[in-house]
Amino acid sequence: MLLLAYWMVARSCGYDHAAVARYGMYMIVSVWLPGVVVLRFAQKHPVSFLESLAVGVPIGFAIEILTFFATSAAHVRPLLPYLPLIWVGLFFLQWHRTRRAGRSFGRMGHGSPVMLLSLAAFSALMVFSIVCRFYAGSPLAGGVLSTATHHDWAYLLSRAAEIKQHWPLGDPSLAGAPLTYHYFLLVHIAAASLVTGVSLDLVAFRLFVLPLAAVLTAQVFVLGKDARRSPWAGVLAVCLVLAADELSFVASADHSTFGNLFVRWLFISPTFFFGMVFSGALILWIHRLVTQDGHPWPSFAVLALLSAIATGAKGTVVPPLILALGVWLSMIWFAGRRFPWRGMVTLAFLGVGFSAVYFSTLAAWGTGAASFYPFASFGIAGFWTDHLAAWTQRLEGWGLPAGASRIGAMIGCGAVVSAGFCGVRLLALRHMWTWKQTANPSLVLWLGLIALMYFAFGQFLSLDSQSQLYLFFPIQLPAGVLAAAEMSRLSESAWVRVLAADRDARLHLRRLALLAVVAGAVALVAADVVAWWHAVIVVAAFAFVVGPAKESGADKHGAAFARFLWRMSPMIALAVLLAVQVNHWRLRSIQGFNTWCVEPKRTISREWALLLEGMTWIRSHTPKESVILANAFTARNVRPGGLACIDDTTVDKYYYYSALAERRLWVEGPAYVLNQPEAVRRLEEAAEVFYDGMPASLLVGSTTLRPQYLLIDRLIADDAKPNLADSALVFENARLSVYRLGNVGKGGQFAAVGAPM
């Protein structure tokens, strides 16, 4: 399974095994190792491998990001490749001390071979999901993006290039403006590229998602295992969270009947993926601090660190956890009639970490135009949009007032959408309701409160650009874990009852498994997923494995087997529903997989090749502090109410210039730019330079922020004719022309004119 997963990754990277190995080594010595050292120091007890992934790696990401900021501020970034030597030394010092004291440094954990095989299978399925939903949409050639991709991904690549090249950090779409965004994932991408030498495109579009997937899988498994005190509940939780979509048969990756786009959103918004990793780590760490005694102060420092970096990873991560923790502590206070001092200290450190980053990095974005709006996130569901108006009219036709009809229709549609969104995850409600009788009551209560906060934030707050989805979609994590614990409890109870009532229960279970395999094979053949002879081989192999067994007299007539099916019918129904949800995950993925299968056969369009050539020249032959003025971004081409759509590289959002050239633009966009008046002013002045003959030296701004290079993209065909001498031309191909404007300082030498491709 793991070899299959590696093959899919290596193929997607153009079989650049060296690049994969360098990034893997970077993750070990610069992220995982520091995380393990700090985790071991903070909790003073052995660290298991799964724990090092679930909590240690997020801590390592936090240390990596702080280290990058510190070395950048001190102007000693060249030291970054050597800093892991410190962590290696600390790791072996810890190991030596625990060995001399006769204590265990770490533990691998235990599990049955079948359970370990199941985890390996889900790891391979997670890589399959990455291939289908992320790799397929961003094909590479030679480690470089080979076509236009999702505009948000281009935006992130642009910011990663800014972080890699500059300090202090600025907005590459508006030279001179500060960088205000939850960009901490991009710090990791930039640092990894800077240290390893792997191209920014390869890290951003291929490699960084792999450790995130491993960490999220480990977190879900650990939470599921702890909630039920059973490793199999952890395996089931991984399935419910990462491989089970909604109750639907719609194959489209974009359309959603019931609004469950959780897995898709992990890749559409990689910052959301990064935020989920920190969300899982905070859920685990907060539960330990509140419920376990004897935590040293470094544990609270780790909490503040995780909270701060989580806020910079995705600003929506920490607020629901703060409110959920506040409610939990209130329940502890009123139930035990004692003030939860340790919990309040935990809440204080959580809030301090959030405030430190939010008010310094994200506050400029304001509240995101938050407003109260019931069922805000359900509005994206196809069922909601198709039926809400009709149900409202039907209720009005029954004589109800308009307001009451609207509310009734919203509640009814919301109930249906909730059932379709969650599917078997609705069992989480039952587990939450009986939390006092569960195997781990404190964790179940904590997860239940988090799920309620995710629902409240996501369904009653409406944010710009449907950003409330980042508040609502994380509900899949606690709901999936709680539902897995409930399914595990129900299955164990049902099996015990059936086993006590039927001495041939194990024989019946083998028959039921064979029937399930046959039904699945028939369904796959009917859907043209596999050939009929493949299905015959699988069924025959499974029948051979389960093997024949001696039948009782009652079994010859099938009466006992029928009674067994009746007793197990609730669990069979749950299994069927889960199969439908997993099948929906498959249906959404298969189109992307088919696209990925032909990826190496794609050819780069001439326009894209010319764009890459020009941007590569700028990156290689201009000082990294250079500012570019481009004719794509003028008042003529970027108009209120509509942007110029030239080709797939200049449609809707324009981040390819700054992303591929790794240089700042005088103005680019201006989507996502906070200072809109300044962006509009620059667009208007750029039009004067390109169409009215105004010298670029007259552009308003300080000397360091004025453009040093002028870029004309002739594909735009806007008759741009700047007032420049022919001698200023430093690069030209069949699409682009680059001019140097005056003295660009040290390193800004004239270069040979590029030849058209």
N, C-alpha and C positions, 0 to 999 in steps of 0.2 A: 504493500500500500504506500509506504513512504517513498520507495523507489519510483513508483508511478507518479507520485506528487512531484518529486524532484525532476522527473523527465518533463512534466508539463511546464515547470518553471524554467528549466534550462532551454527548452524549445522556444519559449516565449522570449527568452533573453538572447536568441540567436546562438545558442550553445556556447555562450561566453562563460565557461566554467570558472575562469579566473576572476571575473567580476563578481560572480555569485559567491565564490570563496572569500574574496576580500571583504565583501559586505558582511558575510557570515562571521568572519573573524572580528570585524569591527563590532558587531552586535555582542559578541561574547566578551571582549576585553573592555569595551567602552560603555556598554549598557548593562549587560547581565551581571558581570563581575562586580562593578560598583554597587549595583542593587543588592546583590547577595551579601556583600560586606556590610553595608548599612543595615540591611534587614537583620542580619545575625547580631550586629552590635545593639540594635534597638530592642530586640525581644529576648536576647540572652538564652535562646534554646535552639536546638538543631533545626535546620531548614530543609524541608523536603524539596525534591526537584519540582513538583507541581507548584508548591508554594513559591519557589524562586521564580517561576514563570508568572503566576497569578499576581503576586505582589512585588517581588524583587525586580522584575523588568520595568514596571511603571516607575518604581523608585529610581532605577537606572536611567530611564528616560529623563526624569526630573533632574538628576545630577548632571547628565550630559548637557541639558539645555542651560542650566545655571553656569556650568563650566564654559560653554561657548560664549555666553554673555560676558563672563568675567574676563576671559582671554581677549575678547574683542574690545572691551572697554579699556583694557590695559595695553592694547596694541601688541599682543604677543600670541596671535593666532598660530604662528609656526610651531608653538609648543604643543598644540593639540595632539599630534601623533604620539608624543612621548608621555603624556599624562597617564595612560593606562599602566605604565610601569609602576606607578605609585599604588594603584589598586591591586596589581598582582602581588606586590610586596605585602600590602595589608591583608590580602586573602591568605597568603601562606603564613603570616604571623598569627592570624586567628586560628588557622588550622593547627599550627604547631602548639599554641597554648592549650587548645582543647585536647589535643592528643596527649600532652604532658600531664594534664589534669585527669586523664582517663575518661573524658566525656566524649560523646558522639558529636561530630561537627555537622553532619547532615544525615538524612535518611531518604532512601529511594521510594519508600511506600510499598505496599503490597497489593496485588490484584490477581485475579484469575487470568489465565491465558486468553480466555474468550473475551473478558472485559478489556484487556489490553489490545486485543485485535479489534474490538469495537471502537476504541479510541483512535487507533491508527486509521480505521476506515473513515471515521468522521473527520480526521485531519485531512485525509485525501479528498473527501467531499468538500471540505472548506477550500482547499486549493482549486478544486474543480469550479466552485462558485466564483472564486477570484478570477479564474481564467475566463469564465463565461461573462461576467458582469464588469470586469475591469480591464483585463488584458485585451479582450476582443475589441473594445472601443478605443484603444490607444495603440495601434500597431507601430512597431519600431523597426528601423533599418540601421544596422551598425550601431546600435545603442542610442539612436537619436529618433525622436518622433518623426514619423514618415508621412503623416497626413493630419488634417485638422481633427480635433477631438472635442470632447465636451467642454463648453466654454468655462465652466467652473474649474476644470482641471488645468486649462491653460492659465487661468487666473492664479491658481496655486503655484504653478511652475514659475510664473513671473515673479511672485513674491519669494519663492525659494531662491531664485537667481539673485534677487536684491539682497537677501540675507547672506548669501554666499560671498557676494562681491563687496558689500559696503558696511560701513559703520561710521556714525550712527545710522540706524535703519530709517529709510524713508519710503514714501509711496512711489514706486516706479512709474505709476501712471500720472503723476503730477510732481515733477522734480521740485524738491524743497519742502514738500509736505511730509509730516511724520507718518510712519507706518502704524496704523491703528486697526488691528484685526486680531482674531484669535489664531495667531500664526505659529504657535509653538511646535506643531508637527513639522512645519516647514524648516524650523531650526534644526531638527533632527535630520531632515533630508539634506539640507545644506551642509551640515557638519559631516555627515557620512560621505557625501561627494567630495568635500574638501580634503578629508583625511585619506580616503581610499583611492582617490583618483578616478573612481567610477563616474561616468557621465551623469549629470543631474537628471536627464531624461530617464535613464535606466533605474536610478534609485526611486524617482518620483512615480514612474509608471509601471514598475515591476517589483521592486525588492521590498520597499518599506511595509507593504501590506502583509507580508509573510509573518514577521514577528508579531504584528498586531493580531493576526488570526490565531496564532499559537497562544498568545496571552489570553485573548477573550475565550477561547475554547477551554483553557485551563481554569479560568475564573468561573465559568459556568459549571464545569465539572466539580470543582471544589465546593461551590455553593450548593449544588444539588446533593452531593455526597454528605455534606454537613447537615443539610436540612432534614434528611431522612436517616442519617447515620448508615448509609448504604452506598457503596460504590456504583451499584447498578442504577440508583436514582440519579447519580451524577451523569452517567452515560445517557440516560433518558432525557435529562435536562439539556444536554448538548444538542440532542435531536430536536427537542421542542423549540429551542431558542434559535438555532442556526440552520436547521434543515427542514423546518415546517412553516410554510407560508399560511395563507388564508384558506378557507373552505371554498375553493373555486376551481374551475377547469379552464379559465382564461389563460391562453398561452402568451399573451403580450407582456413584455417586460415593463412597459410604460403604464398601461391601463390597469386599474385595480378595481375589482368589484366591491370589496369591503375595506379598501384603504390600507391594507397591510403591506407597506413597502419597506419594512425594516431592513431586510437583507440588501435590497437594492440601494437604500439610502446609505448604507455603510460604505458603498463605493462611489455613489454619486457625490457624496460629501465626505472625503477622507478625513476632514477635521472632526466630523461626527464619529467616525470609526475610532479616531484617537481619543475623543472624549469618552466613548464607551469603555475603552480600556481603563481609563482613570476612574470612571464611575464604578466599575467592578472592583478595582483595588480599594477605593474608598469604602464601598459597602462592606468588604471583608475587614478592613482595618478598623473602621468605626465600631463594628460589632465586637471585635476583640477588646478594644479599649473600654467599652461600656460594660461588658459582661465579665471580664476576667480581671482579677486583682493582681497587684504586684507589677504593674507596668512602669518601667523607669521613664524619666522625662524625655530621653531620646525618642520614645515612641510617639509622644505628642509633637515633637519637632518633625518627625516623619509625616504625621498627619497634616501639619501646616504646609509642609513642602508639597505633598500630594494635592492638597486643596489649591494651592497657588498655581501649580503647573496645570492642574485640571481646568482651572478657569481660563488660562491662556490657551489650552487645547480646544475647548469649546465652552463658551460663556454660559451655556444652559445646563452644565453638569451639576454645579454645586448648590444653587438655590433650592431645588426640590429636596436635596439631602438635608440641608439646614432645617427646613420646615419639618421634614419627617423625623429628624432627630429631636427637634423641640417637642413634638407631640409625644414621642416615645418617652422622653424624660419626664414629661408631665404625667404620663400614665404611671411611670415608676414612682414618682413622688406621691401621687394620690393613693396608689394601691398599697405602697409600703409605709406611708406616713413618715418618710424620711427624705431629706433633700439629697438628690443624686450629685454629690460634689464632683466625683470623677467624670460623670456624664457632662456636667456643665463645663468642666475644663476642656473636655473633648469638643463640645459645641463652640467654645471660645476660640480654640485653635483652628477649628474648621472655618469659622467666620473670619479670623485674621488672615488666613491664607487666601481666602476668596477676595477680601477687600484689598489686600496688597496689590494684586494683579488687576482686579477689575477697575479700580479708580486710577491706576497708572497707565493702563493699556486699552481698556475697552469702554471706559465711561464716555468717551467722545461720541460713541454710537447712540448714546441715550438709552431709552427704553425700547427701541425698536417699534415705536408707535403701538404699544400694547393697549388693547382695549378688551372689555368684557364682551364675550360672544359665546353663548352656549353651543356645544357640539362643533367647535371651530375645526378640529382636525377631521371629523367625520365628513366635512364638506368636500373632501377630495375623493371620497368613495363613489364609485359609479352607481351603486345602488341608491345612495342618498340623492344624487343629482337626478336620477331617473324617476324616483318615486315620491320625493318629498312634496312636490307641488300637487301631484295627483292625489296623494293621501290627504293633503290639506283640503282640496276641493271635495273629496268624498265625505270628509267629516262635516264640512260646511253644508253639504247636501243633506246630511242627517239632522240639520237644525242647530248645530253648535255655533257659537259666535266665532268670528274670524280669528280672534286672538287665541281662544281655546283650541280651535281647530289646528292652528299653526303649532301650538305647544304639543298637542296630542300627536300630530304627525311627526314632529321632531323626536318625541320620546319613542314612538313606535319604530321609526326608521333607525334611531340610535340603538335600540335593542337588537334589531336584526343585524345591523352593521357590526355591533359588538360581538354577536355570536359568530358571524362570518369571519371577523378579524381574528378572534382568539381560537375558535374551534375547541379542541380538547383543552386548551389553556384556560378555559372557563372553570376547570376543576380547581384552579387556584383559589377561587372564591370559597369553595368548600373547605379547603385546607386552612385558609385564613380564618374562617368562622370557628373552626375547632382547634385553634392554635394552642390552647392550653393542653390538649390531649396529644399533641404531636411529639415526635422524637426530640426536637430541638425548639422548644417554644419561643425562646428569645429571638432566634434567627428568623423563624417564621413570622413573628410579629414585626420585626424590623423590615423584612422584605415586603410584608403586606402593607405597611405604612408607606414605604417607598412607592409601591405600585399605585396606591391611592393618590399620592402627590403627583406622580407622573400623569395620571388620568385627569386630575383637577387642573394642573397647569396646561396640559395639552388640549383639553376640551373646553376650557372656559376663558382662555386667553387667545386673542387673535393678534398675530404679529405680522409685520411686513414680510412679503415674499414667502408666506406660509412657514415662517421660522418656528411656529409653535409645534411643528412636526418633530423638531429636535427635542422638544419637551415631552412629547407624547410617545414617540416610537420606542424609547428605552423601556417602556412598560413591558415589552416582550421579555426582558431579562428576568425581573422578579416573577412575572406571571408564569414564564416557562419553568423556572426552578420550582415554584410552589406547585404547579400542576404536575410536574414530574414526581415530586414527593408524594402527592395524593394518588397518582396512578400507581406508584410503587406500593403504597399502603393498600390500595384496593386490590391489586393483583395478588399480593401476598395473602390477604384475608380470603379472597375468593379461592385461591389455590388450596389453602389450608382446609376450607370447608368442603371443597370438592374431593380432596384427597381423603378426608375422613369419611365421606359418604360413598366413595367409589374406589374399590381396590384396583380397578383397571384404569385409573385416571392417567397414569403416565403413558399407557398405550394409546388412549384417546388423544392425548396431547400430541403425540407423534403423528397420528392420523390428521389431526387438525392442522398441524404445521405443513403436512404434505398437501392438504387441500388448499391452504393459503398459497403455497408455492405454485400449484397448478393454476389457481385463479389469477395470480399475478402474471404468470407466463402467458396465459390466454389474453389478458388485457394488453400486455406489451406487444404481442403478435398482432392483435386487432388494431392497435394504434400505430402499426408499422415502425415500432421502435427496434425490434429485433426480428430476425428471420425465424421461421417456424422451427427449423432444425436446431437453431441455437436453443430455443425454448425446450425442445425435446431432450437435448443433452443435459440441460440444467435440471429438469424434472427427474430424469433418470438417475443423475448423480445424487440428488437429494434423497430420492427413494432408496437408493443403495445405502446412504449414510444412516437414515433413520432405521432402516432394516426391518424385516418381518418379525413379528412377535406372536407367541402362542395366544390364541384367542380363547376367551371363556365361552361357555355355552350361550349366554345371553347375547354376547357380541355377534354371534353368527346371524342373528336376526336384526342387529343394529339398534335394539331398544336401548341398551346401556349407553351407546354412543350418542343417541338422540337426547337422552337425559343429560348427558355431559354437555352437549352443545347448549341446551336450555339453561343449565346452571351458569355456564360461562358466557352467555349471550351479552351481558353488559360489557364485559371486557372485550368481546369480539367486536361489538359496536364501536368502542373506543379505538380499537386497533384499526378498524376500517376508516374512521374519521381521520386518524393520524396518517394513514396511508394516502388519503385524498390530499391532505395538506402537504405531505412530502412530495406527492406527485405534482402539485401545483408549483412547488419549488423547482422541480425538474422541468416542467413546461416553460417556466420563465427563463430557465438557464439554457435550454437546448439551442435556441436560436443564436445566442452568443457563442456557444461552443462550435456550432457549424461555421460561424464567421471566423473563429480562431483557427479552425482546421485548415482554412485556405489562406491564412495570414501570410506565410512566406511567399505565396504566389502573387501577392499584390504588387503592383507597380506604382512607383511614386509619380504623381502627375508632374508635368513640366513646370507648372506654376509653383507648386510646392518645392520642387527641387531648386528652382531659382531663388525662392524666398530663403530656403535653408542656406544656400551658398552666400547670399548677401548678409544674412544675420551672423553666419559663422565668420565671415570676413570682419564684420564690425567687432565681434567678440575677441578676435585674435589680433587686430591691428589698431585698436583704439584704447586709450586709457580707460580703466574701469570706472573712473569718476565722470566720464563723458555723458553729456545730455544730448539727446537726439530730438530733432524737430522733423516731423513726418507729415506729408501732405494728406495722409489718410485722416488726419485729425484736424480738420478746419471747420469753420462754420458752414461751409458749403457741403461738406461730406457728412458731417454729424449734425443733424437737424433736430430740433424739438419735435417729438412725436414720431420720429423715424430715423434710423441710421442707414447710411449707405451700405448696400449689400453688393459687394463686388464679386467675391468668390467665397469658398468655404473658409478662407483664412481671414476674412474681414466681414463677418456677418455677426450681428447682434453685439458681441463683445470683442474687443480688439486687443487681446493681451499677447499675441504671438510675437510682436516686435520686441517687447521688453523681455518676454520669456526666452526667446531663442537667441537674442543678442546679449542678454544679461546686462543690459544698460538701461538707464532711466530715460523716460520720454518727457519732453517738456509738457506735453499733455497727451493723454491716451484714454480714449473712452467716450465720455466721462463716467460711465457706469461705476458704481461703488465708490466714487470719489466723494469725500465728505464736504469739501469746500467747493460746492457747485458754482457759486458766482465766480470764483477764480478760474475754474475750469472753462466756463463759458467765455470769460474774458480772453483767455489764452487761445481758445478756438477762433475767436474773432481776429485776434492779432496774427495768428498763423495764416489766416486767409489773406491778410494784407501782404504777408511775406511772399506767399506762393502765387498770388494772382494780381497784386497791385504794385509789385516792385519795391516794397518797403525793405530796407536792409535789415537783416536779422539782428544786427547790433543794436537796433533801436527797440527791441523787445523789452518790455518793462520787467525788471527783476535785477537781483544782485549779479555781479560779474560771475560768481561761481555757479549760478543757476541758469545763466543764459545758455542756449544751445551751442555746442561746439561742432556738431555735425548736422547736416540736413539730408533727409532721406526722401527720395521721390519714388513712389510705386506707380509705374506707368500703367499697370493693370487697372488702376482706378480711372484713368483717362479723363482727368479733370482739367487738362491743359495747364498744369502747374508749370510756371516759368519764373523761377526766382531770379533776382538781380545778382547774379554771380558770374565771375569770370570762368572761362573754360579750364583754367589752370587749377581751380579749386576742386575739380573732379578727382576723386581718389579711388573710386570703385564704380564699375558699371557692368551689368550683364543685361540679358534680354528683358528683364523685368524691373530691376532696381538701379538707381543711381545714388551714390553717396558723395556728398560735398563736404569739404572741411571749411569751417568758418573761422578764419583768423588763427591765432596761436592757441593751441590746445594744451600747451605745457609739456612737461617732461614725458617722453615716451610717445607723444603724438606726432610721429613722423609720417611724411608722405609715403604711400606704398604704391606698388604697381597696380595699374588698372586691371580688374578682374576680367577674364574672358567669359563670354556667354557659354552656357552649357548646351 
